[in-house]
Structures are given as C-alpha cells and as structure tokens.
Amino acid sequence: MNNRLNILSGAKWEDIVGYSRAVRVGNIIEVAGTTAVNEEGNIIGLNDPYEQTKYIIQKIEKALKSAGASLKDVVRTRMFVTDISKWEEIGRAHGEFFREIKPAASMIEVKGLIGAELLIEMEMTAIISE
C-alpha cells in the first residue's frame, strides 16, 4: 500500500478508535462515517436533520479536497438515519449537493448513532477519473 493517503480531521477520536476521516488508495477515496459534530465537539443542527445533513456533506467535501477530489467525484453515498420519516428533509439537503452528480445512494434507518442528538451519519465513496 505504498500509494495510501490517510486524511485526518484532527478529531480526538481518530487516535482513540484508530481511523481516518478518509483514505485514498490510487484513485479511490473512502470516507468514514461522518456526523454533524464540529471541531469543538458541538453538534450542528440540533434536532434538524436537514441542517445536520448539509453540515456533514460540507465536512466530507473538505476531506475530499484534502485527498485531491471533489463532490463531483462521489459515486456512492450511504445515509444512516435514526428516523426514516425525516427522509424528505435529509433528501432535500442531499439533493442540493448531488442533484446533478446523482451518485448511487442508500438511506437506511438505524436504531441509534453514537450520540442521541445525532440524526444522520454519512459515508461516501469517490473515484477520481484518470
């Protein structure tokens, strides 16, 4: 794996848990599960799945840029949500970023996330065209 690039966000959990915000190997970038928690540990968009989704995508966009990619390179999004009845709010935020790109997407309801106030967690896969 001599062409592996780990993208770290600086979150304290990266060293505790042993993960990277994103990993690029060759032209493929995998982005770890990302929530609406900022650098200070505060939740953005409390009780608002639309705002949490927007914040998460913007946070992932920064990691993609660090890996030499952009949202246009995203081929897959995975959304883990705690209340599927909020799919329209989440979908509206997703659509604001991906309406033209149209990656393959999944939205899956889960029992819970690492914090009770977190309403959505997202992962993405990007492939940089060569």
Sequence and secondary structure as in RCSB ss.txt:
>XXXX:A:sequence
MNNRLNILSGAKWEDIVGYSRAVRVGNIIEVAGTTAVNEEGNIIGLNDPYEQTKYIIQKIEKALKSAGASLKDVV
RTRMFVTDISKWEEIGRAHGEFFREIKPAASMIEVKGLIGAELLIEMEMTAIISE
>XXXX:A:secstr
 TTEEEE    HHIIIII  SEEEETTEEEEEEE SB TTS BSSTT HHHHHHHHHHHHHHHHHHTT  GGGEE
EEEEEES GGGHHHHHHHHHHHHTTT  EEEEEE S  SSTT  EEEEEEEE   
